[in-house]
């Protein structure tokens, strides 16, 4: 399975946008005060988001496409993972969810509309 997206979730999104933008030369396009897209605006490959006190995860998360979020989350839990973000809708009509693997690493899932 090939990664399809990444997010950096951080308590200081402005700092992270500057850091990664300067480090890798990434174009950064702020959507609002809490989230920015990374990469060319017509085809971004990731984002940097502001993590609040109730954020389900902090750090780098790589996303993979799956046919069913629910089936993938159930399978992850059967194998020792833990659901950290139940499925939510995205502005583009797709859905996403996040779980942690048995070592605590966050992993993202995306289900296309």
Order of alpha helices (4+ residues) and beta strands (2+ residues): beta-alpha-beta-beta-beta-beta-alpha-beta-beta-beta
